Amino acid sequence: ELEGIVPEGSPPNDSVLMVTAYAQRWVRDQLLMYEAERNIPKDLNIDQLVRDYRASLVRFNYEEQIISERLDSTVSETELREYYEKNTDQFQLESTILKCQLLKLPPNAPQNELNKLWYSKKSSDEAKLRAFARQWAALALLNTDKWYKLEELAALLPKGTLTSDNVSSRREGTLSDGDFRYYYRVLETVKGKETAPFEYIKEQASKVILHKRKLELLERWKEDLYQQELRRENIQISQ
């Protein structure tokens, strides 16, 4: 059992340490197994448990093979929209979410240049702002389409900047905590208990649809297999 434990060319002292450590682990494992064998409950059928576990592993791996070969994993936008509209009650928010832009900058970042880009209404300045952020920002969230949980964004700003009480009214601001200067702009909010926007739940809805599709595929496959073997008279049920 020690073959391969010690790499070729290992110094003698290291070899002794590795062999000793392996032997000690082996002894501990054997002692644990010995005690476990001695204390197996009389009503515990180990052989049956092993058979059941083996069967579950074999079945799981075969089902995964069937899924990988036959499952259509493409979920269209139309299918997602339809599922969302039929199940809006399943997509109630637990807490407030928002679309927000945020920059966290060191004090030496050129403030005049940033102010010009941050407050600009020109679409051409958006790319310049992203380039500025890549050069200077310690943190930059500039995607105007992405939704965030309020608590996630609040943790990135000085304490109390954005809360559930002020997020609806505090739409934009700049502030400093001494180490960094922060620029933030709240673009849109949806409060907790309201229905989540479609874009926010698209990934979740896609996973649910695929899970249901997977279950349906397996059920159809099992039924087809059953009917096939019935026709072949390979199944006989004794009454």
N, C-alpha and C positions, 0 to 999 in steps of 0.2 A: 504493500500500500504506500510505501514511501517513495516509490519510483516516480520521478518527476517533481517531487516536492522541493528538492534542492537544485537550483539552476547550475548548469555546468560552469566550472571556473570559480565557484563561490569559495571564499577563504574558509579554512577549517573551522575557525571560531564561529563564523556566520552559519555554516552548515549545521554545527552542533545546536545552535540556538533555534534554527528553523525546525530541525527534527524534534527537539525537545518540546517546542511549542505545539507542533502537530500532535505529538504523542499525548500531551496533556489535554488538548481539545478532544482527542479520540476517547481517552479514558472518561472524561466528563460526559460525553455523549453516551457512551456505553452504560455508565452508571444511571443516567437519566432513563434510558431505555429499559434497563433492568427493573428500576423502581416502577416505571409505567406499566410494564408487563405484569408485575406482581400485584398491581392495584387496579387492574381492569375490572370494572363491575361485571358481575356474573351475567347480567341481562344485556350486556353490550355485545352485539354480534359483529365483530371486527371484519370477518370475511364478507358479510353482507354489505357493510359500509364500503369496503374496498370495491366490491362489484358495482355498487351504486355510483360511487365516485368515478370509476373507470367509464361506466356507461354514460354518465353526464359529460365527461370530457370528450368521449368519442362523438357523442351527439352534437355537442357544442361546436366542435371543429368541423363536422360535416355540414351543419347548418350555416356556419360562416362561409364555407366553400360554395354552397348553393347561393347564398346572398351575393357573394362577390361575382359569381358567374351570371346571375339572372336579374339582380335588382337594378332597376332604372333609377339612378341616383340624381337625375336632373329634375329640378323643381322649377317650373316656369313662374314668371312674374304673375301671370293670370291666376295660376293655381294658388299662389301665396295670397293674392288679394282676395280671392274667393273664400279661402279658409279663414282669413282675418275677419272679413265682414260677417261670416256666419258664427264666429266664436269670439266676438269682442268682449264678452263677459269673462273670458279666460285671460284677458290681457289688461287687467286692472293694475295700475302702478301701486307699489308699496310705498314709494317715496317720490319726491319731486325730481324730475329730470329737466335738463336744459341744454340748449345749444349755446356755446360760449367760445369766445376767443380769449386767449390768455398768453401773455408774455412775461417772463421772469428774467430780468436783466441786471447785470452788475452795474455799479454806480458809474463806471467809466465808459459805458456805452454812449455813443453820440445822441444826446437827447433831442436836439433840434431836428436832426435827420429822422429820428424815430417818430417824433410828433407829426412831422409832415406826412410820413407814410401811414401812420396809424389812423389819422383823422381824414385821410384822403378819400374822396368818393370815386376816384378814377380806377377803373378796372385794371389799367396798365400798371398801377402802383401795387397791386396785390402780389405780383411776382417779385417786385423789389422788396416788399415787406418780408416775404419768405426768405429771400436771399439775405436780408439784414439779420433775420432771426437765426439763420444758419451760422452766421459769423459771430453774433454777439450773445444770443439768448442762452441762458442756462436751462430754460424750459420754454417750449413754444407749442401752443395748441391753436392752430389757425384754420382748421377744417370747419367750414361753416355748415356742413351737413351732418356732422357727427353729434350724437346725443351722449350726454354724460349724466351720471347720478350727481345730485347736488352735493352729497357728502364727499364724493371723490374730488370735486373741484374745490370745495371749501377747505379740504386738507392741504391744497396746494397754495392757498392764499393765507395771509396773516389772519389770525383767529378773529372771527366775527365779521369778516368782510362780506361773505355771503352766507345767509342763513335762510331757513324756511320762512322766517318772518319778513325779511327784507328783499328776498330775491325778486319779487314781483315789481318792486319799486326802484331798486338799485340796479339800474340797467348798465351803467358804465362808470369806470373810475380808474384812477391811478393812485398808488400809494407806495410807501417805502417802509421797510422794517429795519433800516440801517445797513443791512448787508446786501439787499436787492431792491430793485424798483419793479413794481408790478403794474401791468396794463391789462385790464379785463373789460370785456364787453359781452353782456348777456343778450343773445339774439332772440331766444324763444324759450318759454317754460311750459311745462305741463305738470300740474300738481299731483301729489299722491292721491289714490282712490279714483283718479280719472283714467279713461282708456288710453293706453300707450299708443303713440303714433305708429303707423305701419312700418316706417323705416327702422324704428327702434326694436321691433319684435321680429323682423324678417328672418334673422338667423335662428331664433328660437322656433318660429313657425316651421321653417324648413326642416329642422331636426324632428319636430313632432310628426310632420307629414311623412318623412322618410322612415321613422320608427313604425308608424301605422302601416306603411307600404310593406315594410319588412315582415311584420307579423302576418299580414294578409298573404304575402308570397309564401311564407312557410306553411300556413294553413292550407293553401291551395295545393302546394306540393305534397303535403302529407295525405290529403284527400285523394289526389291523383294517384299516388303510390298505392294507397289502400284499394282503390277501385281497380287499378291495373292488376294487382295480385289476386283480387277476387275473381276477375275474368280468367286469369291463368289457373285458377283453382289451387293456388298456393296457400290459401288461408282456409283453415277449418276450425270452427268453433264448436266445441262439444257442449251439449246441453246436459 
